[in-house]
């Protein structure tokens, strides 16, 4: 990526992030923003803004706003894949798919988890995304943290990620992480992940990774998928502890009623991601790509 391309990408991220925030605020107030009004708030011509928004989201701003309604979220819930199909799709192998994006992940061994990252160097940096500013952290093996900071705040998000690795050495060095972060939000290329968590948490995150883009599931379905149907509350806790937002798609877990449930990084972000994914899935209508190979946690 050239310096000019990088500047352009950052500008587009910021425009889309602002647009999604404006749309979400209007939705919360029970309003729908017309194209002209939205473009004016972003200091852009309606035609230019429509082209940019449609290129990123896959549909027009008007159509996207229809994807954010409670009725649509409930419709998504009725469309969710049957439990057995979710389980069979990669055998709960931990390989998620975002159209042209391949995810490869590796879980830390229980011994490394118990040591809290002792002897591990974790790089971190700030990045832009369509859903607002983010902080990313990563080891040599892959991303170990990805947090949206718009609602939580940068300091709180940083501390939330850092405390999961209490003995690790943290250093601000975003460049080694940039290819993985860029791949994540561009939905193409390859992103690598390093998971650190208790075995139960990793099972839950593994089940989330089996849910394709444009689909959702429920907390109880995830409990069924990991073979512990009575552990719905524990599943909810594990989902809330997911340190790698967006790529481990905890935003795709809803209540049976169709309610959004909670979201660690802010409900506005969750609503925006669900609408964005549903819009792009419907617009693209692409077959799911081949999955990457994964390394399961050692026992």
TORPALUM-916893 format. One line per field, with one value per residue (C-alpha): residue in one letter; x, y, z; chain; residue number from 1. Coordinates in nm, 3 decimals. Last residue first. Layout:
REM TORPALUM-916893
aa = c(A, ...);
x = c(X, ...);
y = c(Y, ...);
z = c(Z, ...);
ch = c(A, ...);
i = c(NUM, ...);
//
This chain:
REM TORPALUM-916893
aa = c(X, X, X, X, X, X, X, X, X, X, X, X, X, X, X, X, X, X, X, X, X, X, X, X, X, X, X, X, X, X, X, X, X, X, X, X, X, X, X, X, X, X, X, X, X, X, X, X, X, X, X, X, X, X, X, X, X, X, X, X, X, X, X, X, X, X, X, X, X, X, X, X, X, X, X, X, X, X, X, X, X, X, X, X, X, X, X, X, X, X, X, X, X, X, X, X, X, X, X, X, X, X, X, X, X, X, X, X, X, X, X, X, X, X, X, X, X, X, X, X, X, X, X, X, X, X, X, X, X, X, X, X, X, X, X, X, X, X, X, X, X, X, X, X, X, X, X, X, X, X, X, X, X, X, X, X, X, X, X, X, X, X, X, X, X, X, X, X, X, X, X, X, X, X, X, X, X, X, X, X, X, X, X, X, X, X, X, X, X, X, X, X, X, X, X, X, X, X, X, X, X, X, X, X, X, X, X, X, X, X, X, X, X, X, X, X, X, X, X, X, X, X, X, X, X, X, X, X, X, X, X, X, X, X, X, X, X, X, X, X, X, X, X, X, X, X, X, X, X, X, X, X, X, X, X, X, X, X, X, X, X, X, X, X, X, X, X, X, X, X, X, X, X, X, X, X, X, X, X, X, X, X, X, X, X, X, X, X, X, X, X, X, X, X, X, X, X, X, X);
x = c(-0.473, -0.338, -0.552, -0.642, -0.418, -0.598, -0.576, -0.740, -1.093, -1.201, -1.423, -1.797, -2.003, -2.086, -2.429, -2.249, -2.534, -2.716, -2.395, -2.288, -2.613, -2.620, -2.260, -2.310, -2.635, -2.477, -2.165, -2.367, -2.586, -2.282, -2.106, -2.411, -2.434, -2.091, -1.752, -1.856, -2.184, -2.502, -2.823, -2.936, -3.296, -3.437, -3.636, -3.390, -3.117, -2.845, -2.493, -2.358, -2.173, -1.950, -1.789, -1.430, -1.301, -1.523, -1.381, -1.078, -1.076, -1.386, -1.476, -1.839, -1.878, -1.739, -1.991, -2.280, -2.163, -2.153, -2.515, -2.621, -2.439, -2.735, -2.686, -2.323, -2.217, -2.035, -2.309, -2.586, -2.435, -2.399, -2.767, -2.854, -2.660, -2.843, -2.732, -2.671, -2.610, -2.482, -2.121, -2.090, -2.111, -1.826, -1.604, -1.865, -1.833, -1.456, -1.511, -1.728, -1.474, -1.197, -1.390, -1.433, -1.060, -0.960, -0.835, -0.561, -0.624, -0.359, -0.511, -0.390, -0.552, -0.535, -0.637, -0.975, -1.246, -1.107, -1.161, -0.984, -0.718, -0.616, -0.588, -0.375, -0.149, -0.119, 0.001, 0.374, 0.334, 0.165, 0.466, 0.376, 0.541, 0.385, 0.598, 0.378, 0.321, -0.036, -0.159, -0.539, -0.480, -0.359, -0.686, -0.908, -0.638, -0.633, -1.013, -1.035, -0.773, -0.925, -1.283, -1.564, -1.796, -1.555, -1.284, -1.343, -1.105, -0.890, -0.669, -0.449, -0.367, -0.123, 0.171, 0.443, 0.214, -0.061, -0.256, -0.504, -0.674, -0.967, -1.119, -1.469, -1.691, -1.561, -1.214, -0.916, -0.610, -0.416, -0.124, 0.003, 0.293, 0.297, 0.628, 0.590, 0.828, 0.546, 0.218, -0.001, 0.196, -0.124, -0.204, 0.145, 0.091, -0.261, -0.115, -0.195, -0.461, -0.377, -0.577, -0.600, -0.866, -0.916, -1.092, -1.259, -1.612, -1.566, -1.504, -1.437, -1.213, -1.234, -1.291, -1.652, -1.673, -1.586, -1.957, -2.081, -2.158, -2.338, -2.533, -2.628, -2.751, -2.972, -2.845, -3.001, -3.273, -3.526, -3.266, -3.202, -3.574, -3.557, -3.274, -3.488, -3.782, -3.553, -3.447, -3.083, -3.106, -3.354, -3.090, -2.865, -3.125, -3.135, -2.756, -2.730, -2.602, -2.265, -2.128, -1.796, -1.873, -2.228, -2.098, -1.843, -2.088, -2.366, -2.124, -2.009, -2.366, -2.496, -2.210, -1.995, -1.971, -2.044, -2.355, -2.458, -2.427, -2.661, -2.921, -2.910, -2.937, -3.239, -3.183, -3.435, -3.557, -3.656, -3.409, -3.188, -3.208, -3.083, -2.788, -2.710, -2.721, -2.486, -2.244, -2.253, -2.176, -1.892, -1.733, -1.783, -1.609, -1.326, -1.263, -1.264, -1.007, -0.787, -0.807, -0.717, -0.416, -0.298, -0.343, -0.137, 0.139, 0.143, 0.000);
y = c(-3.040, -2.851, -2.580, -2.644, -2.523, -2.405, -2.451, -2.192, -2.207, -2.211, -1.925, -1.886, -1.844, -1.483, -1.322, -0.987, -0.748, -0.971, -1.049, -0.685, -0.558, -0.826, -0.755, -0.378, -0.410, -0.650, -0.432, -0.113, -0.278, -0.413, -0.075, 0.100, -0.171, -0.087, -0.266, -0.545, -0.612, -0.705, -0.863, -0.756, -0.855, -1.107, -1.282, -1.571, -1.329, -1.255, -1.380, -1.244, -0.956, -1.221, -1.253, -1.357, -1.133, -0.839, -0.806, -1.002, -1.002, -1.223, -1.184, -1.093, -1.414, -1.609, -1.448, -1.525, -1.886, -1.908, -1.791, -2.043, -2.334, -2.573, -2.686, -2.796, -2.979, -2.688, -2.647, -2.662, -2.371, -2.187, -2.244, -2.109, -1.788, -1.736, -1.735, -1.487, -1.501, -1.241, -1.354, -1.722, -1.866, -2.118, -1.859, -1.821, -2.191, -2.152, -1.853, -2.072, -2.353, -2.100, -1.973, -2.324, -2.399, -2.081, -1.798, -1.668, -1.681, -1.584, -1.474, -1.456, -1.251, -1.337, -1.148, -0.993, -0.848, -0.489, -0.459, -0.779, -0.763, -0.414, -0.535, -0.835, -0.632, -0.353, -0.568, -0.553, -0.174, -0.092, -0.084, 0.040, -0.209, -0.437, -0.691, -0.972, -1.059, -0.930, -1.058, -1.030, -0.699, -0.544, -0.586, -0.416, -0.156, -0.054, -0.041, 0.171, 0.414, 0.441, 0.507, 0.255, 0.405, 0.491, 0.243, -0.068, -0.339, -0.594, -0.821, -1.126, -1.065, -1.317, -1.553, -1.292, -1.149, -0.896, -0.601, -0.383, -0.064, 0.062, 0.390, 0.388, 0.124, 0.154, 0.108, 0.325, 0.191, 0.247, 0.023, -0.268, -0.509, -0.791, -0.944, -1.277, -1.389, -1.417, -1.410, -1.473, -1.777, -1.984, -1.913, -2.027, -2.353, -2.400, -2.376, -2.063, -2.104, -2.075, -1.911, -1.877, -1.657, -1.627, -1.316, -1.326, -1.371, -1.306, -1.661, -1.817, -2.117, -2.231, -2.594, -2.607, -2.892, -2.657, -2.616, -2.923, -2.736, -2.453, -2.708, -2.902, -2.586, -2.488, -2.169, -1.846, -1.707, -1.660, -1.456, -1.238, -1.163, -1.053, -0.815, -0.691, -0.618, -0.439, -0.201, -0.166, -0.331, -0.067, 0.197, 0.019, 0.058, 0.434, 0.460, 0.268, -0.089, -0.268, -0.110, 0.023, 0.094, 0.203, 0.457, 0.602, 0.627, 0.775, 1.027, 1.147, 1.184, 1.355, 1.610, 1.594, 1.796, 1.486, 1.640, 1.753, 1.397, 1.272, 1.540, 1.483, 1.105, 1.123, 1.023, 0.791, 0.870, 0.672, 0.856, 0.546, 0.516, 0.875, 0.804, 0.487, 0.674, 0.947, 0.687, 0.489, 0.804, 0.903, 0.558, 0.563, 0.899, 0.797, 0.469, 0.652, 0.903, 0.628, 0.439, 0.751, 0.828, 0.467, 0.472, 0.793, 0.639, 0.340, 0.000);
z = c(2.642, 2.346, 2.191, 1.828, 1.548, 1.239, 0.866, 0.647, 0.516, 0.154, 0.053, 0.124, -0.190, -0.277, -0.254, -0.245, -0.177, 0.072, 0.260, 0.243, 0.393, 0.661, 0.757, 0.777, 0.974, 1.222, 1.251, 1.313, 1.578, 1.761, 1.751, 1.894, 2.158, 2.296, 2.309, 2.545, 2.370, 2.551, 2.429, 2.083, 2.140, 1.894, 2.166, 2.166, 2.268, 2.018, 1.935, 1.605, 1.780, 1.939, 1.596, 1.668, 1.389, 1.492, 1.844, 1.957, 2.339, 2.387, 2.756, 2.684, 2.486, 2.782, 3.016, 2.781, 2.754, 3.134, 3.147, 2.883, 3.050, 3.059, 2.698, 2.749, 2.433, 2.270, 2.011, 2.269, 2.464, 2.136, 2.062, 2.408, 2.348, 2.021, 1.658, 1.380, 1.007, 0.760, 0.790, 0.873, 1.226, 1.279, 1.449, 1.723, 1.809, 1.845, 2.072, 2.296, 2.301, 2.374, 2.674, 2.812, 2.772, 2.962, 2.748, 2.523, 2.151, 1.897, 1.566, 1.208, 0.934, 0.566, 0.255, 0.205, 0.424, 0.405, 0.781, 0.876, 0.604, 0.718, 1.078, 0.978, 0.749, 1.014, 1.304, 1.222, 1.172, 1.503, 1.737, 2.085, 2.320, 2.580, 2.770, 2.898, 3.265, 3.300, 2.961, 3.003, 3.182, 2.858, 2.669, 2.927, 2.998, 2.632, 2.613, 2.928, 2.798, 2.451, 2.557, 2.594, 2.331, 2.050, 2.157, 1.950, 2.069, 1.889, 2.097, 2.046, 1.681, 1.535, 1.590, 1.657, 1.923, 1.867, 2.004, 1.819, 1.939, 1.739, 1.622, 1.476, 1.321, 0.963, 1.112, 1.202, 1.382, 1.704, 1.790, 1.995, 2.006, 2.259, 2.367, 2.549, 2.827, 3.082, 2.891, 3.194, 3.308, 3.334, 2.968, 2.865, 3.054, 2.915, 2.563, 2.367, 2.103, 1.734, 1.463, 1.089, 0.938, 0.563, 0.433, 0.092, 0.231, 0.603, 0.713, 1.049, 1.112, 1.474, 1.386, 1.495, 1.248, 0.961, 0.881, 1.066, 1.388, 1.210, 1.008, 1.322, 1.489, 1.199, 1.036, 1.151, 0.926, 1.208, 1.395, 1.093, 1.081, 1.444, 1.354, 1.065, 1.290, 1.537, 1.261, 1.160, 0.817, 0.698, 0.766, 0.518, 0.244, 0.289, 0.306, -0.022, -0.032, -0.034, 0.282, 0.155, -0.213, -0.126, 0.125, -0.117, -0.406, -0.189, -0.037, -0.378, -0.508, -0.193, -0.198, 0.112, 0.435, 0.649, 0.804, 0.455, 0.322, 0.593, 0.525, 0.150, 0.184, 0.416, 0.777, 0.940, 1.291, 1.600, 1.825, 1.852, 1.473, 1.436, 1.665, 1.468, 1.136, 1.262, 1.404, 1.079, 0.881, 1.111, 1.084, 0.707, 0.676, 0.909, 0.731, 0.396, 0.517, 0.656, 0.327, 0.128, 0.351, 0.318, -0.060, -0.077, 0.135, -0.098, 0.000);
ch = c(A, A, A, A, A, A, A, A, A, A, A, A, A, A, A, A, A, A, A, A, A, A, A, A, A, A, A, A, A, A, A, A, A, A, A, A, A, A, A, A, A, A, A, A, A, A, A, A, A, A, A, A, A, A, A, A, A, A, A, A, A, A, A, A, A, A, A, A, A, A, A, A, A, A, A, A, A, A, A, A, A, A, A, A, A, A, A, A, A, A, A, A, A, A, A, A, A, A, A, A, A, A, A, A, A, A, A, A, A, A, A, A, A, A, A, A, A, A, A, A, A, A, A, A, A, A, A, A, A, A, A, A, A, A, A, A, A, A, A, A, A, A, A, A, A, A, A, A, A, A, A, A, A, A, A, A, A, A, A, A, A, A, A, A, A, A, A, A, A, A, A, A, A, A, A, A, A, A, A, A, A, A, A, A, A, A, A, A, A, A, A, A, A, A, A, A, A, A, A, A, A, A, A, A, A, A, A, A, A, A, A, A, A, A, A, A, A, A, A, A, A, A, A, A, A, A, A, A, A, A, A, A, A, A, A, A, A, A, A, A, A, A, A, A, A, A, A, A, A, A, A, A, A, A, A, A, A, A, A, A, A, A, A, A, A, A, A, A, A, A, A, A, A, A, A, A, A, A, A, A, A, A, A, A, A, A, A, A, A, A, A, A, A, A, A, A, A, A, A);
i = c(299, 298, 297, 296, 295, 294, 293, 292, 291, 290, 289, 288, 287, 286, 285, 284, 283, 282, 281, 280, 279, 278, 277, 276, 275, 274, 273, 272, 271, 270, 269, 268, 267, 266, 265, 264, 263, 262, 261, 260, 259, 258, 257, 256, 255, 254, 253, 252, 251, 250, 249, 248, 247, 246, 245, 244, 243, 242, 241, 240, 239, 238, 237, 236, 235, 234, 233, 232, 231, 230, 229, 228, 227, 226, 225, 224, 223, 222, 221, 220, 219, 218, 217, 216, 215, 214, 213, 212, 211, 210, 209, 208, 207, 206, 205, 204, 203, 202, 201, 200, 199, 198, 197, 196, 195, 194, 193, 192, 191, 190, 189, 188, 187, 186, 185, 184, 183, 182, 181, 180, 179, 178, 177, 176, 175, 174, 173, 172, 171, 170, 169, 168, 167, 166, 165, 164, 163, 162, 161, 160, 159, 158, 157, 156, 155, 154, 153, 152, 151, 150, 149, 148, 147, 146, 145, 144, 143, 142, 141, 140, 139, 138, 137, 136, 135, 134, 133, 132, 131, 130, 129, 128, 127, 126, 125, 124, 123, 122, 121, 120, 119, 118, 117, 116, 115, 114, 113, 112, 111, 110, 109, 108, 107, 106, 105, 104, 103, 102, 101, 100, 99, 98, 97, 96, 95, 94, 93, 92, 91, 90, 89, 88, 87, 86, 85, 84, 83, 82, 81, 80, 79, 78, 77, 76, 75, 74, 73, 72, 71, 70, 69, 68, 67, 66, 65, 64, 63, 62, 61, 60, 59, 58, 57, 56, 55, 54, 53, 52, 51, 50, 49, 48, 47, 46, 45, 44, 43, 42, 41, 40, 39, 38, 37, 36, 35, 34, 33, 32, 31, 30, 29, 28, 27, 26, 25, 24, 23, 22, 21, 20, 19, 18, 17, 16, 15, 14, 13, 12, 11, 10, 9, 8, 7, 6, 5, 4, 3, 2, 1);
//
